Amino acid sequence: MAFKRTIEINLNRWKMGATRKPLIIRGARQVGKTTLIRDFAKTYTHTIVLNLEKPADRRYFDEFNDVQTIVEALFLAHNIPSSGLTSTLLFIDEIQESPKAIQMLRYFYEEIPKLHVISAGSLLEFAMQKVHSFPVGRVEFLYLHPLNFQEYLEAIGKDALLDQLHQVPVKAFAHQTLMDAFHRYAIIGGMPEVVKTDVENQSLSDLRVIYESIWGTYKNDVEKYTSNETERKIIKHLMDTAPLYLDERIKYQGFGNSNYRSREVGEAFRTLDEAKIVRLIYPTTDLLPPLKADLKKAPRLQFLDTGLVNYSLGIQAEMLAMDDLNSAYKGAVIPHLVTQELISLQSISAHTPNFWVREKAQSSAEVDLLYVYNKFVIPIEIKSGSTGSLKSLHQFIEAADHPYAIRMYGGAFKVEQAVTPNKKPYYLMNLPYYASTALPQYIEWFVTQDSKTEL
């Protein structure tokens, strides 16, 4: 089963670039990096694939100290003529296993720029710490995430439904069918092996062993990069307990009913954040761009994949029976998934979105997400209910210098004129959950369309 990924646009742009540098694909294990590049390799006349977990492949970097010799040896071993440089892709997989190979990427760029070089690996942040001279400015990065909803629809063969999702705004007749498809996606998540198995078997029970395998692999991987037994115990504790705190901002001290100190827990969470398994989403108090994360305030936890979280919480069967998933696990699942969808759009950076807080005596407020569009910071609330319940959103709008706000919910698309309790008029765009990956297009339409009447 092949998966078409939106990051392929960036790969093709890289391939055709005049100043192409060696490319490093970053992302957690099992999000599909190797499959992505193997499929992309089909666009080349020749391909050399090295897996540096294998000693036989790693020896090219262990035994030779210059890229000219490495390329000559590789071309000889793969029967590629020396004239085939521009039509050959060298794919170095699991590059984290050789800090020397990471360091030598700069020399591929400087000495053999005609050769197309892509590398991939997991936990690269830790491997880079062992590189004596990282090739800053000599490599490019792309980031791969689990499948988002658009990629999921394509994977399950719902091309007509995907076409409807691309309509901005979405047509009313497609709404319920999109909601039904999103319901399943929200339950199982976007890990490629999970999606593939679900398409083939359509049974949640068949997914259990895959979730267990993925989570277990992450535990084993990260523990390799801890320096002592205490750190390993804390990492294991966090991975066992962190999903239980999906619905709240966290405090490091004594996290998960432990005796661990704030410094220890903070360092462990930052390790998980570097591994892209658990991300720390920080608040901001800004109303204008650029947004600055307030690292002194309590963050929210964002996991790699919502399906993994749902499985670890044991709520997937319960979610099957829900009409509106907004109530799933204290209302935390859908905001988590919408955040995951926004992160999935970030292919060229590791940027994470912020949420907004105002913490004043008797006047605290918290808006789920912020989206920067040109000079505007647009607030996004993720909930069901009437517009009158949008207390925090109203506080943001009353302090902001523009009239645009978004609510993501389980209902149909609509734009309405609303008024805050202090009588400030504003436009509210109500978006169905499934439109998360199309949020940039919707916001552009929302802010620039000519059909709005003056407030």
PEDANOR-V484722 format. One record per residue. RES is the residue in one small letter. SS is DSSP state (A for helix, B for strand, O for the rest). PHI is phi in whole degrees, -180 to 180 (none if undefined). PSI is psi as a letter, one per 40 degrees, with the letter a starting at -180 (none if undefined). Layout:
res:RES ss:SS phi:PHI psi:PSI
res:RES ss:SS phi:PHI psi:PSI
This chain:
res:m ss:O phi:none psi:h
res:a ss:O phi:-92 psi:i
res:f ss:O phi:-115 psi:h
res:k ss:O phi:-93 psi:h
res:r ss:O phi:-111 psi:i
res:t ss:O phi:-65 psi:d
res:i ss:O phi:-66 psi:e
res:e ss:A phi:-60 psi:d
res:i ss:A phi:-60 psi:d
res:n ss:A phi:-69 psi:d
res:l ss:A phi:-64 psi:d
res:n ss:A phi:-66 psi:d
res:r ss:A phi:-64 psi:d
res:w ss:A phi:-64 psi:d
res:k ss:A phi:-61 psi:d
res:m ss:A phi:-90 psi:e
res:g ss:O phi:-67 psi:i
res:a ss:O phi:-76 psi:d
res:t ss:O phi:-117 psi:f
res:r ss:O phi:-66 psi:h
res:k ss:O phi:-114 psi:i
res:p ss:B phi:-53 psi:h
res:l ss:B phi:-107 psi:h
res:i ss:B phi:-112 psi:h
res:i ss:B phi:-91 psi:h
res:r ss:B phi:-112 psi:i
res:g ss:O phi:158 psi:i
res:a ss:O phi:-65 psi:i
res:r ss:O phi:-63 psi:i
res:q ss:O phi:73 psi:f
res:v ss:O phi:-94 psi:e
res:g ss:O phi:107 psi:f
res:k ss:A phi:-63 psi:d
res:t ss:A phi:-64 psi:d
res:t ss:A phi:-61 psi:d
res:l ss:A phi:-56 psi:d
res:i ss:A phi:-75 psi:d
res:r ss:A phi:-63 psi:d
res:d ss:A phi:-69 psi:d
res:f ss:A phi:-64 psi:d
res:a ss:A phi:-62 psi:d
res:k ss:A phi:-67 psi:e
res:t ss:A phi:-84 psi:e
res:y ss:O phi:-108 psi:i
res:t ss:O phi:-70 psi:d
res:h ss:B phi:-127 psi:i
res:t ss:B phi:-138 psi:h
res:i ss:B phi:-117 psi:h
res:v ss:B phi:-113 psi:h
res:l ss:B phi:-115 psi:h
res:n ss:B phi:-114 psi:h
res:l ss:O phi:-76 psi:e
res:e ss:O phi:-75 psi:e
res:k ss:O phi:-96 psi:h
res:p ss:A phi:-55 psi:d
res:a ss:A phi:-64 psi:d
res:d ss:A phi:-84 psi:d
res:r ss:A phi:-69 psi:d
res:r ss:A phi:-63 psi:d
res:y ss:A phi:-59 psi:d
res:f ss:A phi:-90 psi:d
res:d ss:A phi:-75 psi:d
res:e ss:A phi:-92 psi:d
res:f ss:O phi:-115 psi:i
res:n ss:O phi:-114 psi:e
res:d ss:O phi:-139 psi:i
res:v ss:A phi:-72 psi:d
res:q ss:A phi:-60 psi:d
res:t ss:A phi:-68 psi:d
res:i ss:A phi:-60 psi:d
res:v ss:A phi:-67 psi:d
res:e ss:A phi:-59 psi:d
res:a ss:A phi:-65 psi:d
res:l ss:A phi:-67 psi:d
res:f ss:A phi:-65 psi:d
res:l ss:A phi:-66 psi:d
res:a ss:A phi:-65 psi:d
res:h ss:O phi:-105 psi:e
res:n ss:O phi:57 psi:f
res:i ss:O phi:-108 psi:h
res:p ss:O phi:-68 psi:i
res:s ss:A phi:-64 psi:d
res:s ss:A phi:-76 psi:e
res:g ss:A phi:-94 psi:e
res:l ss:A phi:-56 psi:d
res:t ss:A phi:-72 psi:e
res:s ss:A phi:-110 psi:e
res:t ss:B phi:-118 psi:h
res:l ss:B phi:-108 psi:h
res:l ss:B phi:-100 psi:h
res:f ss:B phi:-109 psi:h
res:i ss:B phi:-104 psi:h
res:d ss:B phi:-90 psi:i
res:e ss:O phi:53 psi:f
res:i ss:A phi:-68 psi:e
res:q ss:A phi:-63 psi:e
res:e ss:A phi:-76 psi:e
res:s ss:O phi:-140 psi:g
res:p ss:A phi:-54 psi:d
res:k ss:A phi:-64 psi:d
res:a ss:A phi:-65 psi:d
res:i ss:A phi:-61 psi:d
res:q ss:A phi:-63 psi:d
res:m ss:A phi:-79 psi:e
res:l ss:A phi:-58 psi:d
res:r ss:A phi:-62 psi:d
res:y ss:A phi:-78 psi:d
res:f ss:A phi:-62 psi:d
res:y ss:A phi:-68 psi:d
res:e ss:A phi:-79 psi:d
res:e ss:A phi:-107 psi:d
res:i ss:O phi:-133 psi:g
res:p ss:O phi:-66 psi:e
res:k ss:O phi:-74 psi:d
res:l ss:O phi:-78 psi:h
res:h ss:B phi:-86 psi:h
res:v ss:B phi:-123 psi:h
res:i ss:B phi:-126 psi:h
res:s ss:B phi:-125 psi:i
res:a ss:B phi:-147 psi:i
res:g ss:B phi:-177 psi:i
res:s ss:O phi:-107 psi:i
res:l ss:O phi:56 psi:f
res:l ss:A phi:-64 psi:d
res:e ss:A phi:-57 psi:d
res:f ss:A phi:-76 psi:d
res:a ss:A phi:-65 psi:d
res:m ss:A phi:-63 psi:d
res:q ss:O phi:-65 psi:d
res:k ss:O phi:-94 psi:e
res:v ss:O phi:-85 psi:h
res:h ss:O phi:-66 psi:d
res:s ss:O phi:-141 psi:g
res:f ss:O phi:-69 psi:h
res:p ss:O phi:-76 psi:g
res:v ss:O phi:-61 psi:h
res:g ss:O phi:80 psi:e
res:r ss:O phi:-110 psi:e
res:v ss:B phi:-135 psi:i
res:e ss:B phi:-117 psi:i
res:f ss:B phi:-125 psi:i
res:l ss:B phi:-133 psi:i
res:y ss:B phi:-116 psi:h
res:l ss:O phi:-114 psi:h
res:h ss:O phi:-123 psi:i
res:p ss:O phi:-58 psi:i
res:l ss:O phi:-59 psi:h
res:n ss:O phi:-88 psi:a
res:f ss:A phi:-65 psi:d
res:q ss:A phi:-62 psi:d
res:e ss:A phi:-67 psi:d
res:y ss:A phi:-63 psi:d
res:l ss:A phi:-60 psi:d
res:e ss:A phi:-67 psi:d
res:a ss:A phi:-65 psi:d
res:i ss:O phi:-92 psi:e
res:g ss:O phi:79 psi:f
res:k ss:O phi:-96 psi:g
res:d ss:A phi:-66 psi:d
res:a ss:A phi:-65 psi:d
res:l ss:A phi:-69 psi:d
res:l ss:A phi:-64 psi:d
res:d ss:A phi:-60 psi:d
res:q ss:A phi:-68 psi:d
res:l ss:A phi:-63 psi:d
res:h ss:O phi:-76 psi:e
res:q ss:O phi:-75 psi:h
res:v ss:O phi:-124 psi:h
res:p ss:O phi:-82 psi:i
res:v ss:O phi:-66 psi:i
res:k ss:O phi:-76 psi:i
res:a ss:A phi:-60 psi:d
res:f ss:A phi:-68 psi:e
res:a ss:A phi:-92 psi:e
res:h ss:A phi:-58 psi:d
res:q ss:A phi:-67 psi:d
res:t ss:A phi:-65 psi:d
res:l ss:A phi:-66 psi:d
res:m ss:A phi:-62 psi:d
res:d ss:A phi:-63 psi:d
res:a ss:A phi:-67 psi:d
res:f ss:A phi:-66 psi:d
res:h ss:A phi:-58 psi:d
res:r ss:A phi:-67 psi:d
res:y ss:A phi:-61 psi:d
res:a ss:A phi:-63 psi:d
res:i ss:A phi:-78 psi:d
res:i ss:A phi:-93 psi:d
res:g ss:O phi:84 psi:a
res:g ss:O phi:-122 psi:e
res:m ss:O phi:-68 psi:h
res:p ss:A phi:-53 psi:d
res:e ss:A phi:-66 psi:d
res:v ss:A phi:-65 psi:d
res:v ss:A phi:-62 psi:d
res:k ss:A phi:-59 psi:d
res:t ss:A phi:-67 psi:d
res:d ss:A phi:-67 psi:d
res:v ss:A phi:-63 psi:d
res:e ss:A phi:-76 psi:d
res:n ss:A phi:-115 psi:d
res:q ss:O phi:51 psi:f
res:s ss:O phi:-145 psi:h
res:l ss:A phi:-61 psi:d
res:s ss:A phi:-64 psi:d
res:d ss:A phi:-76 psi:e
res:l ss:A phi:-92 psi:e
res:r ss:A phi:-56 psi:d
res:v ss:A phi:-66 psi:d
res:i ss:A phi:-72 psi:d
res:y ss:A phi:-58 psi:d
res:e ss:A phi:-62 psi:d
res:s ss:A phi:-65 psi:d
res:i ss:A phi:-65 psi:d
res:w ss:A phi:-65 psi:d
res:g ss:A phi:-65 psi:d
res:t ss:A phi:-63 psi:d
res:y ss:A phi:-63 psi:d
res:k ss:A phi:-60 psi:d
res:n ss:A phi:-65 psi:d
res:d ss:A phi:-63 psi:d
res:v ss:A phi:-68 psi:d
res:e ss:A phi:-63 psi:d
res:k ss:O phi:-63 psi:d
res:y ss:O phi:-105 psi:e
res:t ss:O phi:-92 psi:i
res:s ss:O phi:-99 psi:e
res:n ss:O phi:-155 psi:i
res:e ss:A phi:-66 psi:d
res:t ss:A phi:-62 psi:d
res:e ss:A phi:-61 psi:d
res:r ss:A phi:-63 psi:d
res:k ss:A phi:-65 psi:d
res:i ss:A phi:-68 psi:d
res:i ss:A phi:-58 psi:d
res:k ss:A phi:-62 psi:d
res:h ss:A phi:-62 psi:d
res:l ss:A phi:-64 psi:d
res:m ss:A phi:-69 psi:d
res:d ss:A phi:-78 psi:d
res:t ss:A phi:-111 psi:d
res:a ss:A phi:-57 psi:d
res:p ss:A phi:-58 psi:d
res:l ss:A phi:-67 psi:e
res:y ss:A phi:-109 psi:f
res:l ss:O phi:-63 psi:d
res:d ss:O phi:-95 psi:e
res:e ss:O phi:-149 psi:i
res:r ss:O phi:-75 psi:i
res:i ss:O phi:-106 psi:i
res:k ss:O phi:-115 psi:h
res:y ss:O phi:-73 psi:d
res:q ss:O phi:-60 psi:h
res:g ss:O phi:66 psi:f
res:f ss:O phi:-56 psi:h
res:g ss:O phi:65 psi:f
res:n ss:O phi:58 psi:f
res:s ss:O phi:-107 psi:i
res:n ss:O phi:-103 psi:e
res:y ss:O phi:-73 psi:i
res:r ss:O phi:-79 psi:i
res:s ss:A phi:-58 psi:d
res:r ss:A phi:-62 psi:d
res:e ss:A phi:-64 psi:d
res:v ss:A phi:-67 psi:d
res:g ss:A phi:-60 psi:d
res:e ss:A phi:-65 psi:d
res:a ss:A phi:-66 psi:d
res:f ss:A phi:-65 psi:d
res:r ss:A phi:-67 psi:d
res:t ss:A phi:-64 psi:d
res:l ss:A phi:-66 psi:d
res:d ss:A phi:-67 psi:d
res:e ss:A phi:-63 psi:d
res:a ss:O phi:-78 psi:e
res:k ss:O phi:65 psi:f
res:i ss:O phi:-91 psi:d
res:v ss:B phi:-127 psi:h
res:r ss:B phi:-104 psi:i
res:l ss:B phi:-98 psi:h
res:i ss:B phi:-101 psi:h
res:y ss:O phi:-98 psi:i
res:p ss:B phi:-82 psi:i
res:t ss:B phi:-137 psi:i
res:t ss:O phi:-109 psi:e
res:d ss:O phi:-75 psi:i
res:l ss:O phi:-113 psi:e
res:l ss:O phi:-130 psi:i
res:p ss:O phi:-74 psi:i
res:p ss:O phi:-78 psi:i
res:l ss:O phi:-81 psi:h
res:k ss:O phi:-113 psi:h
res:a ss:O phi:-67 psi:h
res:d ss:O phi:-95 psi:g
res:l ss:O phi:-74 psi:e
res:k ss:O phi:-87 psi:e
res:k ss:O phi:-95 psi:i
res:a ss:O phi:-66 psi:h
res:p ss:O phi:-89 psi:i
res:r ss:B phi:-101 psi:i
res:l ss:B phi:-98 psi:h
res:q ss:B phi:-126 psi:h
res:f ss:B phi:-90 psi:i
res:l ss:O phi:-53 psi:d
res:d ss:O phi:-146 psi:h
res:t ss:A phi:-66 psi:d
res:g ss:A phi:-61 psi:d
res:l ss:A phi:-61 psi:d
res:v ss:A phi:-66 psi:d
res:n ss:A phi:-58 psi:d
res:y ss:A phi:-65 psi:d
res:s ss:A phi:-65 psi:d
res:l ss:A phi:-84 psi:e
res:g ss:O phi:69 psi:f
res:i ss:O phi:-113 psi:e
res:q ss:A phi:-65 psi:d
res:a ss:A phi:-63 psi:d
res:e ss:A phi:-63 psi:d
res:m ss:A phi:-67 psi:d
res:l ss:A phi:-57 psi:d
res:a ss:O phi:-89 psi:e
res:m ss:O phi:-83 psi:i
res:d ss:O phi:-82 psi:d
res:d ss:O phi:-122 psi:h
res:l ss:A phi:-71 psi:e
res:n ss:A phi:-62 psi:d
res:s ss:A phi:-88 psi:e
res:a ss:O phi:-64 psi:h
res:y ss:O phi:43 psi:g
res:k ss:O phi:60 psi:f
res:g ss:O phi:79 psi:e
res:a ss:A phi:-96 psi:d
res:v ss:A phi:-68 psi:d
res:i ss:A phi:-66 psi:d
res:p ss:A phi:-57 psi:d
res:h ss:A phi:-63 psi:d
res:l ss:A phi:-70 psi:d
res:v ss:A phi:-61 psi:d
res:t ss:A phi:-63 psi:d
res:q ss:A phi:-61 psi:d
res:e ss:A phi:-63 psi:d
res:l ss:A phi:-67 psi:d
res:i ss:A phi:-62 psi:d
res:s ss:A phi:-64 psi:e
res:l ss:O phi:-80 psi:e
res:q ss:O phi:-92 psi:g
res:s ss:O phi:-90 psi:d
res:i ss:O phi:-108 psi:e
res:s ss:O phi:-150 psi:i
res:a ss:O phi:-99 psi:f
res:h ss:O phi:-63 psi:i
res:t ss:O phi:-118 psi:i
res:p ss:O phi:-73 psi:i
res:n ss:O phi:-116 psi:i
res:f ss:B phi:-113 psi:i
res:w ss:B phi:-110 psi:h
res:v ss:B phi:-133 psi:i
res:r ss:B phi:-132 psi:h
res:e ss:O phi:-111 psi:g
res:k ss:O phi:-121 psi:i
res:a ss:O phi:-57 psi:h
res:q ss:O phi:62 psi:e
res:s ss:O phi:-151 psi:f
res:s ss:O phi:-76 psi:i
res:a ss:B phi:-149 psi:i
res:e ss:B phi:-150 psi:h
res:v ss:B phi:-104 psi:h
res:d ss:O phi:-57 psi:d
res:l ss:B phi:-148 psi:i
res:l ss:B phi:-122 psi:i
res:y ss:B phi:-131 psi:h
res:v ss:B phi:-91 psi:h
res:y ss:B phi:-127 psi:h
res:n ss:O phi:53 psi:b
res:k ss:O phi:-92 psi:e
res:f ss:B phi:-101 psi:i
res:v ss:B phi:-108 psi:h
res:i ss:B phi:-100 psi:h
res:p ss:B phi:-82 psi:i
res:i ss:B phi:-128 psi:h
res:e ss:B phi:-104 psi:i
res:i ss:B phi:-122 psi:h
res:k ss:O phi:-170 psi:i
res:s ss:O phi:-101 psi:a
res:g ss:O phi:104 psi:i
res:s ss:O phi:-81 psi:i
res:t ss:A phi:-65 psi:d
res:g ss:A phi:-67 psi:e
res:s ss:A phi:-93 psi:e
res:l ss:O phi:-86 psi:g
res:k ss:A phi:-61 psi:d
res:s ss:A phi:-67 psi:d
res:l ss:A phi:-60 psi:d
res:h ss:A phi:-65 psi:d
res:q ss:A phi:-64 psi:d
res:f ss:A phi:-65 psi:d
res:i ss:A phi:-60 psi:d
res:e ss:A phi:-66 psi:d
res:a ss:A phi:-94 psi:e
res:a ss:O phi:-83 psi:i
res:d ss:O phi:-105 psi:f
res:h ss:O phi:-146 psi:i
res:p ss:O phi:-108 psi:f
res:y ss:B phi:-112 psi:h
res:a ss:B phi:-146 psi:i
res:i ss:B phi:-130 psi:h
res:r ss:B phi:-119 psi:h
res:m ss:B phi:-102 psi:h
res:y ss:B phi:-155 psi:a
res:g ss:O phi:-89 psi:e
res:g ss:O phi:-99 psi:a
res:a ss:O phi:-83 psi:i
res:f ss:O phi:-66 psi:h
res:k ss:B phi:-165 psi:i
res:v ss:B phi:-117 psi:h
res:e ss:B phi:-136 psi:i
res:q ss:B phi:-90 psi:h
res:a ss:B phi:-131 psi:i
res:v ss:B phi:-138 psi:h
res:t ss:O phi:-75 psi:i
res:p ss:O phi:-57 psi:d
res:n ss:O phi:-95 psi:e
res:k ss:O phi:73 psi:f
res:k ss:O phi:-86 psi:h
res:p ss:B phi:-77 psi:i
res:y ss:B phi:-157 psi:i
res:y ss:B phi:-97 psi:h
res:l ss:B phi:-118 psi:h
res:m ss:B phi:-96 psi:h
res:n ss:B phi:-93 psi:h
res:l ss:B phi:-117 psi:h
res:p ss:B phi:-65 psi:i
res:y ss:A phi:-51 psi:d
res:y ss:A phi:-67 psi:e
res:a ss:A phi:-85 psi:e
res:s ss:A phi:-55 psi:d
res:t ss:A phi:-74 psi:e
res:a ss:A phi:-99 psi:e
res:l ss:A phi:-56 psi:d
res:p ss:A phi:-58 psi:d
res:q ss:A phi:-69 psi:d
res:y ss:A phi:-65 psi:d
res:i ss:A phi:-67 psi:d
res:e ss:A phi:-61 psi:d
res:w ss:A phi:-62 psi:d
res:f ss:A phi:-62 psi:d
res:v ss:A phi:-80 psi:d
res:t ss:A phi:-101 psi:e
res:q ss:O phi:-62 psi:i
res:d ss:O phi:-94 psi:e
res:s ss:O phi:-85 psi:e
res:k ss:O phi:-70 psi:i
res:t ss:O phi:-86 psi:i
res:e ss:O phi:-69 psi:i
res:l ss:O phi:-77 psi:none
